[in-house]
């Protein structure tokens, strides 16, 4: 016999433990559990608990004779009906657990059923959609001695509801298949763009998002490491033997480094006076960075530009530095003199001469 209960009922009873006469039972505690479990038959031994209540019946001690423990679970909520099918079983059980110090824990089970009762006051048409199949169950309800059967209009409403649900399902399923195709294409592009020895860890990932997250977490520098790399890259930029225009082209790379450094520092509001002064000071510091990376031949020009008030911008300082370069005819490092033929054939000299000529004409006019 299996007891049947309804939801929110109180489940109470007694647990009796009787040791063998003349023996004693030493235990680490006695407790009872009320469990609601789902068991899939192809996963024997694995249970999915959706309801779990515990009551402690006794603390650690010894039992010399028959002992009875009352228990009670008040207003137990049981959301699902008991079910025992071909592939799955849903059941409610009471489990008594006796802890033993040096032996196997003693467990005893007792099943009970949950009966789902509904007040039969209205016509109920239940529709179950499983995959692409539909099963319509029509319940005949007797109210006050009168017999009511579903009409053709009720059946038409059920069919219309089913058609709407199937249309939504097919639309969402088509979108899901399109997403799977796009995700597989993105994963293939990511893997194909990688070195062969790096693909071993990513080909087993299920989606392009997981692939990208793995690559980002493993190879993208963040925090102090990225800031240190940017500072070292900034400090490595020097003019050396390059022309001013060539060095200015490198400054474009320097500007990108400055932008990355700005993104790593805490953001400011850019509206209050303190933040505006801080931004102005940062711009001035970067003008200093550009001027101090020039060669020593430009020391006088650098001093004049830095002494001006208001401070010059980078675009204002660049023409004067070019003029100084054209007038000085700076020789490459390691060369003490040029021959006349070298002056005529050297493209750098021609560049200096032409720039100096047009600059002088502009000043004369």
C-alpha positions as CSV (number, residue, x, y, z in Angstrom):
1,X,0.0,0.0,0.0
2,X,1.3,3.4,-1.0
3,X,-0.1,6.5,0.8
4,X,-1.4,9.4,-1.3
5,X,-1.2,13.1,-0.4
6,X,-2.2,16.4,-1.9
7,X,0.0,19.5,-2.1
8,X,0.3,21.7,1.0
9,X,-0.8,18.9,3.3
10,X,1.0,17.9,6.5
11,X,3.0,14.7,6.4
12,X,3.5,13.2,9.8
13,X,4.4,9.9,11.3
14,X,6.8,7.9,13.5
15,X,10.1,6.3,13.0
16,X,10.9,3.2,15.1
17,X,14.4,1.8,15.5
18,X,14.7,-1.6,17.2
19,X,18.2,-3.1,17.8
20,X,18.8,-6.8,18.1
21,X,18.0,-7.9,21.7
22,X,21.1,-7.7,23.8
23,X,22.9,-5.5,21.4
24,X,23.4,-1.7,21.3
25,X,23.5,0.6,18.3
26,X,26.0,3.4,18.4
27,X,25.2,6.2,16.0
28,X,26.2,9.7,15.0
29,X,22.7,11.0,14.6
30,X,19.3,10.1,13.2
31,X,17.5,12.3,10.6
32,X,14.6,12.0,8.2
33,X,14.4,13.6,4.7
34,X,11.5,14.3,2.5
35,X,12.6,14.3,-1.1
36,X,11.0,14.8,-4.5
37,X,13.2,13.1,-7.1
38,X,13.3,12.7,-10.9
39,X,15.1,9.6,-12.1
40,X,16.0,8.9,-15.8
41,X,16.3,5.2,-16.4
42,X,19.3,5.6,-18.8
43,X,21.1,7.3,-15.9
44,X,20.6,4.8,-13.2
45,X,21.7,6.0,-9.8
46,X,21.6,9.7,-10.7
47,X,18.6,11.6,-9.1
48,X,17.5,15.2,-9.7
49,X,16.0,16.5,-6.4
50,X,13.5,19.3,-6.8
51,X,12.2,19.1,-3.2
52,X,14.2,18.5,-0.1
53,X,13.2,18.9,3.6
54,X,15.2,17.6,6.6
55,X,14.3,17.0,10.2
56,X,16.8,15.9,12.9
57,X,15.3,13.1,15.0
58,X,18.2,12.3,17.5
59,X,21.7,13.5,18.3
60,X,24.7,11.2,18.5
61,X,24.4,8.5,21.1
62,X,23.5,4.9,21.7
63,X,20.3,2.9,21.4
64,X,19.8,-0.2,23.7
65,X,16.1,-0.9,23.0
66,X,13.3,0.0,20.7
67,X,12.9,3.7,20.3
68,X,10.3,5.7,18.5
69,X,10.8,9.2,17.0
70,X,7.8,11.3,15.9
71,X,8.2,13.6,12.9
72,X,6.1,16.2,11.0
73,X,6.5,18.1,7.7
74,X,4.0,20.9,7.6
75,X,2.3,22.2,4.5
76,X,4.6,20.4,2.1
77,X,4.6,21.9,-1.4
78,X,4.6,19.2,-4.1
79,X,4.6,20.8,-7.5
80,X,4.4,17.7,-9.7
81,X,2.3,14.6,-9.8
82,X,3.9,11.2,-9.1
83,X,4.7,9.3,-12.3
84,X,6.3,6.0,-13.3
85,X,6.9,5.7,-17.0
86,X,9.0,3.8,-19.5
87,X,12.0,6.2,-19.4
88,X,11.5,8.4,-16.4
89,X,10.2,8.1,-12.8
90,X,9.0,11.0,-10.6
91,X,8.5,10.1,-7.0
92,X,8.3,11.4,-3.4
93,X,10.1,9.5,-0.7
94,X,10.8,9.6,3.0
95,X,14.5,8.6,3.7
96,X,15.7,7.8,7.2
97,X,19.4,8.1,7.7
98,X,21.4,6.6,10.7
99,X,25.0,7.7,10.9
100,X,27.5,5.1,12.0
101,X,31.0,5.9,13.2
102,X,32.9,2.9,11.8
103,X,30.3,1.3,9.5
104,X,28.1,1.9,6.5
105,X,25.4,4.5,7.0
106,X,22.0,2.8,7.4
107,X,19.3,4.2,5.0
108,X,15.7,3.2,4.8
109,X,13.2,4.5,2.1
110,X,9.4,4.8,2.1
111,X,7.5,5.9,-1.0
112,X,4.3,7.9,-1.0
113,X,2.3,9.4,-3.9
114,X,1.0,12.8,-4.7
115,X,-2.5,13.1,-6.2
116,X,-3.1,16.3,-8.2
117,X,-6.8,17.2,-7.8
118,X,-8.5,20.0,-9.7
119,X,-11.9,21.5,-9.0
120,X,-13.9,20.3,-12.0
121,X,-16.1,23.4,-12.6
122,X,-15.1,24.3,-16.1
123,X,-14.6,22.6,-19.4
124,X,-10.9,21.7,-19.7
125,X,-9.2,21.1,-23.1
126,X,-5.6,20.1,-22.6
127,X,-3.2,20.5,-25.4
128,X,0.2,18.8,-25.3
129,X,2.8,19.7,-28.0
130,X,5.7,17.3,-28.1
131,X,8.0,18.1,-31.0
132,X,5.7,18.1,-34.0
133,X,2.9,15.9,-32.5
134,X,-0.3,17.1,-30.9
135,X,-2.5,15.2,-28.6
136,X,-5.9,16.8,-27.6
137,X,-7.5,15.4,-24.5
138,X,-11.2,16.4,-24.0
139,X,-12.5,16.0,-20.5
140,X,-16.3,15.5,-20.0
141,X,-17.3,17.5,-17.0
142,X,-20.5,17.0,-15.1
143,X,-21.8,20.1,-13.2
144,X,-25.0,20.0,-11.3
145,X,-26.1,16.9,-13.1
146,X,-25.8,18.4,-16.6
147,X,-23.5,17.0,-19.3
148,X,-21.3,19.4,-21.3
149,X,-19.4,18.4,-24.4
150,X,-16.9,20.6,-26.3
151,X,-18.4,22.3,-29.3
152,X,-16.9,22.7,-32.8
153,X,-16.0,26.3,-31.9
154,X,-13.9,25.0,-29.0
155,X,-12.1,22.6,-31.2
156,X,-11.5,25.3,-33.8
157,X,-9.9,27.5,-31.1
158,X,-7.6,24.7,-30.1
159,X,-6.5,24.0,-33.7
160,X,-5.9,27.8,-34.2
161,X,-3.8,27.9,-31.0
162,X,-1.8,24.9,-32.2
163,X,-1.2,26.5,-35.6
164,X,0.0,29.8,-34.1
165,X,2.4,27.9,-31.7
166,X,3.8,25.8,-34.5
167,X,4.4,28.9,-36.7
168,X,6.3,30.5,-33.9
169,X,8.3,27.4,-33.2
170,X,9.3,26.9,-36.8
171,X,10.3,30.6,-37.1
172,X,12.5,30.4,-34.0
173,X,13.9,27.0,-35.2
174,X,14.9,28.5,-38.5
175,X,16.6,31.4,-36.8
176,X,18.5,29.0,-34.5
177,X,19.7,27.0,-37.5
178,X,20.9,30.2,-39.2
179,X,22.7,31.2,-36.1
180,X,24.4,27.8,-35.9
181,X,25.7,28.2,-39.5
182,X,27.0,31.7,-38.9
183,X,28.7,30.6,-35.6
184,X,30.4,27.6,-37.4
185,X,31.6,29.9,-40.1
186,X,33.0,32.4,-37.6
187,X,34.8,29.6,-35.7
188,X,36.3,28.3,-38.9
189,X,37.6,31.8,-39.8
190,X,39.2,32.2,-36.4
191,X,40.8,28.8,-36.5
192,X,42.1,29.3,-40.0
193,X,43.7,32.6,-39.1
194,X,45.8,31.0,-36.3
195,X,49.1,29.3,-36.3
196,X,48.8,25.5,-36.4
197,X,50.3,24.9,-33.0
198,X,47.8,27.2,-31.4
199,X,44.7,25.5,-32.7
200,X,44.8,22.4,-30.5
201,X,43.1,24.2,-27.6
202,X,40.3,25.9,-29.5
203,X,39.0,23.4,-32.1
204,X,37.2,21.5,-29.3
205,X,35.3,24.6,-28.1
206,X,31.6,24.6,-29.0
207,X,31.0,28.2,-30.3
208,X,32.9,31.2,-31.7
209,X,32.2,33.1,-28.5
210,X,34.0,30.5,-26.5
211,X,36.9,30.5,-29.0
212,X,37.2,34.3,-28.9
213,X,37.0,34.4,-25.0
214,X,39.7,31.8,-24.8
215,X,42.0,33.7,-27.1
216,X,41.4,37.0,-25.4
217,X,41.9,35.6,-21.9
218,X,45.2,33.9,-23.0
219,X,46.9,36.4,-25.3
220,X,45.5,39.9,-24.6
221,X,47.6,41.9,-22.1
222,X,45.6,43.7,-19.5
223,X,46.3,45.9,-16.5
224,X,49.8,46.8,-15.4
225,X,51.5,44.5,-18.0
226,X,49.8,46.4,-20.9
227,X,50.6,49.8,-19.4
228,X,54.3,48.8,-18.9
229,X,54.5,47.6,-22.5
230,X,53.1,50.9,-23.8
231,X,55.5,53.0,-21.7
232,X,58.5,51.0,-23.0
233,X,57.3,51.4,-26.6
234,X,56.9,55.1,-26.0
235,X,60.4,55.5,-24.6
236,X,62.0,53.6,-27.5
237,X,61.0,56.2,-30.1
238,X,63.9,58.6,-30.9
239,X,64.8,60.6,-34.0
240,X,68.3,59.3,-34.4
241,X,69.3,59.6,-38.1
242,X,65.8,60.2,-39.4
243,X,64.6,63.5,-40.9
244,X,62.1,65.6,-39.1
245,X,59.3,64.5,-41.4
246,X,60.2,60.9,-41.0
247,X,60.3,61.2,-37.3
248,X,56.9,63.0,-37.4
249,X,55.5,60.0,-39.3
250,X,56.7,57.9,-36.4
251,X,55.0,60.3,-34.1
252,X,51.7,59.1,-35.5
253,X,52.6,55.8,-33.9
254,X,53.4,57.7,-30.8
255,X,49.9,59.3,-30.9
256,X,48.4,55.8,-31.0
257,X,50.5,54.9,-27.9
258,X,49.3,58.0,-26.1
259,X,45.6,57.0,-26.9
260,X,46.2,53.6,-25.4
261,X,47.8,55.0,-22.3
262,X,44.8,57.4,-21.9
263,X,42.4,54.4,-22.1
264,X,44.3,52.7,-19.2
265,X,44.1,55.5,-16.7
266,X,40.9,56.4,-14.8
267,X,38.5,58.5,-16.9
268,X,37.8,62.1,-15.9
269,X,34.7,64.3,-16.4
270,X,36.5,66.7,-18.8
271,X,34.1,69.5,-17.8
272,X,35.4,70.9,-14.4
273,X,38.4,73.2,-14.2
274,X,40.6,70.7,-12.5
275,X,40.1,68.1,-15.2
276,X,40.7,70.7,-17.9
277,X,43.9,71.8,-16.3
278,X,45.0,68.1,-16.0
279,X,44.2,67.6,-19.7
280,X,46.1,70.8,-20.7
281,X,49.1,69.7,-18.6
282,X,49.1,66.2,-20.4
283,X,49.1,67.9,-23.8
284,X,52.0,70.1,-22.8
285,X,53.9,67.1,-21.5
286,X,53.5,65.4,-24.9
287,X,54.8,68.4,-26.7
288,X,57.9,68.1,-24.4
289,X,58.1,64.4,-25.3
290,X,58.2,65.1,-29.0
291,X,60.8,68.0,-28.7
292,X,63.1,66.2,-26.3
293,X,63.3,63.2,-28.7
294,X,64.9,65.4,-31.4
295,X,68.7,65.3,-31.8
296,X,71.0,67.7,-30.0
297,X,71.4,70.0,-33.1
298,X,67.9,71.3,-32.4
299,X,68.7,72.4,-28.8
300,X,68.5,76.1,-29.6
301,X,65.2,75.8,-31.5
302,X,63.8,73.5,-28.7
303,X,64.7,76.1,-26.1
304,X,63.0,78.9,-28.0
305,X,59.9,76.9,-28.5
306,X,59.6,75.9,-24.9
307,X,60.2,79.5,-23.7
308,X,57.3,80.9,-25.6
309,X,54.1,82.0,-23.9
310,X,51.4,80.8,-24.6
311,X,52.8,77.4,-25.2
312,X,53.1,76.3,-28.9
313,X,51.3,73.3,-30.2
314,X,52.9,70.5,-32.1
315,X,51.6,71.7,-35.4
316,X,53.0,75.2,-34.7
317,X,56.4,73.9,-33.7
318,X,56.8,71.6,-36.7
319,X,57.4,74.3,-39.4
320,X,60.1,76.0,-37.4
321,X,61.9,72.7,-36.8
322,X,61.8,72.0,-40.5
323,X,63.2,75.5,-41.2
324,X,66.0,74.8,-38.8
325,X,66.7,71.5,-40.5
326,X,66.8,73.0,-44.0
327,X,69.1,75.8,-42.9
328,X,71.5,73.7,-41.0
329,X,71.9,71.0,-43.7
330,X,72.4,68.3,-41.0
331,X,74.9,65.6,-42.2
332,X,74.2,62.0,-41.4
333,X,75.8,60.6,-38.3
334,X,79.4,59.3,-38.9
335,X,80.1,61.6,-42.0
336,X,82.4,64.6,-41.5
337,X,82.0,66.2,-45.0
338,X,80.3,65.9,-48.4
339,X,81.9,66.3,-51.8
340,X,80.2,68.5,-54.4
341,X,79.0,65.5,-56.4
342,X,77.6,63.9,-53.2
343,X,75.7,67.2,-52.4
344,X,74.2,67.2,-55.9
345,X,73.2,63.5,-56.0
346,X,72.1,63.1,-52.4
347,X,68.3,63.3,-52.2
348,X,68.5,64.5,-48.6
349,X,70.6,67.5,-49.6
350,X,68.2,68.3,-52.5
351,X,65.3,68.1,-50.0
352,X,67.1,70.5,-47.6
353,X,68.0,72.9,-50.4
354,X,64.5,73.1,-52.0
355,X,62.8,73.4,-48.6
356,X,65.2,76.2,-47.6
357,X,64.7,78.0,-50.9
358,X,61.0,78.1,-50.7
359,X,61.0,79.0,-47.0
360,X,63.4,81.9,-47.7
361,X,61.2,83.2,-50.6
362,X,58.2,83.1,-48.3
363,X,60.0,85.1,-45.6
364,X,61.3,87.6,-48.2
365,X,57.9,88.3,-49.6
